[in-house]
Amino acid sequence: MNYRHIYHAGNFADVMKHALMLPLLRGMQRKDKPFLVLDTHAGIGRYDVRSEQAEKTGEWRDGIGRILETPPPALAEYVALMGSLGLYPGSPAIAAALLRQQDRLVACELHPEDAATLRRNLRGTPGVAVHERDGYEAMGAFLPPPEKRALVLIDPPFERTDEFEVLSKSLVAAWQKFPSGVFVVWYPIKHRGPVRNFFESLKLSPVRDVIALELLRRPDTDPGRLNGCGLLVINPPYGFEAEALPVLQACEKVFGEPGSSSVIERVINE
Ligand SMILES: C[S@@+](CC[C@H](N)C(=O)[O-])C[C@H]1O[C@@H](n2cnc3c(N)ncnc32)[C@H](O)[C@@H]1O
């Protein structure tokens, strides 16, 4: 495991994902009934973007750095939450901050050092449990949850060349155990081929009701670059798309280069 998220925390792809977590969590919270957030690839939860590691790539400057220069109104709530949390918050910190008394967060992280840091960072937060374990395997263990409602956030490092295949198999297996769950997958767009194959594999499965939100900073002609990223959402919560669109468009406005685009598209019907 070579990947460490500190080198990438706060880059444009992280910001898009984190900003979209707010309408996702709000969508889940339209109902009073409790739910579980299962963060399968949680990272360390809080990132010092001024640290030596983060500054080594400087990716945050082209991401959250640009947002903070002139915060777009559609991201005001996200920026305010970040301000109240201190260091740049990762997905488990955002989920933990928005949990209601009745909700729970289970955050899984496989890297032993990062799992220990995450545990320290979230220590004492009510309703939160950190597990050092494989996030794909954890979906089998924690789903279906006793609450019968869950938001499952799957954010792998895409270090392995077969990550899309492993992801697709694990996702379909988890959906089969818990077809009413809300599953959210972050994926990179270097070029269209791997993403198309991922979508095709889901179309051949029994999974229904799937949308994708994509931000392309530039046309994906150079496969050596992270040209964009997407969030695939199975069973999107009611009202999510309407709230997500301005957030996505604001990200395009800040991060887009000539030829950029942002879309919400339906991948599989209900
Ligand atoms: C992209 S980062 C996660 C960032 C985090 N979700 C956020 O938004 O703040 C991916 C994380 O997954 C961890 N990881 C890699 N393989 C894993 C696995 N099979 N199960 C759980 N965690 C894994 C890595 O150590 C890394 O911290």
PDBQT file of the ligand as one rigid body, heavy atoms in Angstrom, charges set to zero:
ROOT
HETATM    1  C1  LIG A 301      -8.676   8.237  -1.642  1.00  0.00    +0.000 C 
HETATM    2  S1  LIG A 301      -8.174   7.835  -0.038  1.00  0.00    +0.000 S 
HETATM    3  C2  LIG A 301      -9.596   8.129   0.939  1.00  0.00    +0.000 C 
HETATM    4  C3  LIG A 301      -9.946   9.567   1.185  1.00  0.00    +0.000 C 
HETATM    5  C4  LIG A 301     -11.147   9.753   2.059  1.00  0.00    +0.000 C 
HETATM    6  N1  LIG A 301     -12.276   8.955   1.621  1.00  0.00    +0.000 N 
HETATM    7  C5  LIG A 301     -11.560  11.204   2.043  1.00  0.00    +0.000 C 
HETATM    8  O1  LIG A 301     -12.348  11.611   1.180  1.00  0.00    +0.000 OA
HETATM    9  O2  LIG A 301     -11.126  11.965   2.919  1.00  0.00    +0.000 OA
HETATM   10  C6  LIG A 301      -8.160   6.086  -0.061  1.00  0.00    +0.000 C 
HETATM   11  C7  LIG A 301      -7.792   5.447   1.279  1.00  0.00    +0.000 C 
HETATM   12  O3  LIG A 301      -8.111   4.060   1.210  1.00  0.00    +0.000 OA
HETATM   13  C8  LIG A 301      -7.127   3.333   1.929  1.00  0.00    +0.000 C 
HETATM   14  N2  LIG A 301      -7.223   1.959   1.404  1.00  0.00    +0.000 N 
HETATM   15  C9  LIG A 301      -6.622   1.390   0.345  1.00  0.00    +0.000 A 
HETATM   16  N3  LIG A 301      -7.097   0.145   0.142  1.00  0.00    +0.000 NA
HETATM   17  C10 LIG A 301      -8.052  -0.059   1.082  1.00  0.00    +0.000 A 
HETATM   18  C11 LIG A 301      -8.945  -1.129   1.365  1.00  0.00    +0.000 A 
HETATM   19  N4  LIG A 301      -8.957  -2.243   0.630  1.00  0.00    +0.000 N 
HETATM   20  N5  LIG A 301      -9.801  -0.996   2.406  1.00  0.00    +0.000 NA
HETATM   21  C12 LIG A 301      -9.808   0.144   3.164  1.00  0.00    +0.000 A 
HETATM   22  N6  LIG A 301      -8.987   1.183   2.940  1.00  0.00    +0.000 NA
HETATM   23  C13 LIG A 301      -8.137   1.090   1.913  1.00  0.00    +0.000 A 
HETATM   24  C14 LIG A 301      -5.838   4.074   1.648  1.00  0.00    +0.000 C 
HETATM   25  O4  LIG A 301      -4.883   3.824   2.653  1.00  0.00    +0.000 OA
HETATM   26  C15 LIG A 301      -6.322   5.531   1.635  1.00  0.00    +0.000 C 
HETATM   27  O5  LIG A 301      -6.204   6.107   2.918  1.00  0.00    +0.000 OA
ENDROOT
TORSDOF 0
